[in-house]
Amino acid sequence: MSADPRRQVPRTDTLLADPQLAAAADRLGRELVKSAVQQVQQRIRDGALAPGDAVDAALAGLPSTAGSLRPVLNATGVLVHTNLGRAPLSPAAVEAVAAASGTTDVELDLGTGRRGPRGEAAIAALLAAVPAAEAALVVNNCAAALALVATALGGELVIARGELVEIGDGFRIPELLTATGARLREVGTTNRVTLDDYRDALSPDTGAVLKVHPSNFVVRGFTRAVPVAELAAGLGGSGVPLVADVGSGLLRPHPVLPEEPDLQTTLDDGADLVLASGDKLLGGPQAGLVLGRAHLVQRLRRHPLYRALRVDKTTLAALEATLRGPLPPVHQMLSADPAELRRRAGALAARLAGAGVDAVAVDAQARVGGGGAPEHPLPSAAVSLPGTFAAPLRAGTPPVVGYVAGDRTLLDLRSLPPSADETLAAAVLQVAR
Ligand SMILES: *Cc1c(COP(=O)(O)O)cnc(C)c1O
């Protein structure tokens, strides 16, 4: 004769008073713990759980942090994966974020006790990294930098038809620019534009000439673009600012990515302002960087819209530490040695095969991602598993995201630090069981 399970369900108050659950409520907040408790009560009512296991089950059902974003192992081979949060921060940047998270001297001069310039140290780090720039400004992302430029320099923006780019997920640069009220003066054709096209388009209404790096596609065949150096020389004397959106945020030329524009070279070539993202190839936090001539940067900083686009203290902290600290993960991944990647894949596959998993090491091609170097595959190595592993790996703890090729799941090692191999092996073994 079984008792009515509803009579045996422990009361919410009783469970929340349990010392372990009370401690969890102090850490995670009462609502999260209460919701875990209510789920446990339902399972007891359904007869799926013994009342004596209520506390343990509620503890097991709690998230590890009060936020729901979870760490994910990126085995996609896409180094800067927008859906996975783009650049992983370096340990130095993570520490700097933690240090700046409370009350901090972001806008206070501790020597004089007076208000100081906001984020001065991050700006100084940017200028040290890109000596060609006279001044710099940091906003929320590169889209915000474009919006600020279009609003503050505005009027008419001269831009090549081949550079009216969609970056991803419906984000179209020309639509962003016109949303600010600026007008576009399109020049050239899809495949070709000349210096004269730009020159002929200048008028007293011209606010700026804008060059946008076509980050995620290439045009081949009968094509012609005007490089920044030629454009700068050709516009010289017109007084019209030349603004170059390079997108990826490389500070200097990178030997592995010879085609990718960088901030220092673009300014050396004569751009008046250069714009980039902080969380692509720079390897830092989400941010929009504006570097170049002091009077133009000052115009942007004084514009009322800047106040709506400025970044918070944790972004400034992460950016400075990325610039001044050790090489960020994205750069370690970029320069990873293919032979070493193959060695890691071989060791992992051997270990998994030893445990009875159908795993082999294979050569693979990684990519920069995040709208960078679209045609530049990076030699890599992967662990190849049965195709059926992909979904349970994504659902595991921690989730592992690889990709499926034919009937195999591939876990590319270039987008993972070597320190993650142990966790990766454990995650695969968990799925195999
Ligand atoms: C990625 C990219 C952007 C957008 O940058 P966000 O930082 O994501 O706003 C703008 N322009 C170019 C050329 C890009 O590659």
The ligand as an SDF file (V2000), in Angstrom:
LIG
                    3D

 15 15  0  0  0  0  0  0  0  0999 V2000
   33.0660   42.7690  -38.0950 C   0  0  0  0  0  0  0  0  0  0  0  0
   33.0530   44.0420  -38.8580 C   0  0  0  0  0  0  0  0  0  0  0  0
   32.2770   45.1250  -38.4430 C   0  0  0  0  0  0  0  0  0  0  0  0
   31.3720   45.0330  -37.2530 C   0  0  0  0  0  0  0  0  0  0  0  0
   32.1180   44.9880  -36.0900 O   0  0  0  0  0  0  0  0  0  0  0  0
   31.3990   44.7730  -34.6720 P   0  0  0  0  0  0  0  0  0  0  0  0
   32.5320   45.0030  -33.7070 O   0  0  0  0  0  0  0  0  0  0  0  0
   30.8740   43.3950  -34.6660 O   0  0  0  0  0  0  0  0  0  0  0  0
   30.3360   45.8010  -34.5570 O   0  0  0  0  0  0  0  0  0  0  0  0
   32.3350   46.2920  -39.1630 C   0  0  0  0  0  0  0  0  0  0  0  0
   33.1150   46.3860  -40.2540 N   0  0  0  0  0  0  0  0  0  0  0  0
   33.8760   45.3660  -40.6950 C   0  0  0  0  0  0  0  0  0  0  0  0
   34.7070   45.5470  -41.9210 C   0  0  0  0  0  0  0  0  0  0  0  0
   33.8830   44.1550  -40.0050 C   0  0  0  0  0  0  0  0  0  0  0  0
   34.6440   43.1280  -40.4390 O   0  0  0  0  0  0  0  0  0  0  0  0
  1  2  1  0
  2  3  1  0
  2 14  2  0
  3  4  1  0
  3 10  2  0
  4  5  1  0
  5  6  1  0
  6  7  2  0
  6  8  1  0
  6  9  1  0
 10 11  1  0
 11 12  2  0
 12 13  1  0
 12 14  1  0
 14 15  1  0
M  END
$$$$
